[in-house]
């Protein structure tokens, strides 16, 4: 069984004190984004997953969370080809995990 990565994900902008309030807002909003993704999964709505992943891809890159943006891009592409959300369950789980590990605190 593969171990689950629980390490925090930091923004590449976390060392910029001017950005801290914006980063905290973005990280705080990630829970709402995760809930929307989980809702799209519950509704078996790949098109909504495409939309949500696309939005997260753009927003996360702008806040220095490039790894989350890359995973969101992967989900976006996979969901475009999916017939049901079970086809992209792995990508959804990875993205949700990454969002939950994001932190606005600067890397030590």
Secondary structure, DSSP 8 states (H G I E B T S, - for coil): --------EE-TTTT-GGGHHHHHHHHHHHHHHHHHHHHHHHTT-HHHHHHHHHHHHHHHHHTT-HHHHHHHHHHHHHHHH-SSGGGGHHHHHHHHHHHHHEE-S---
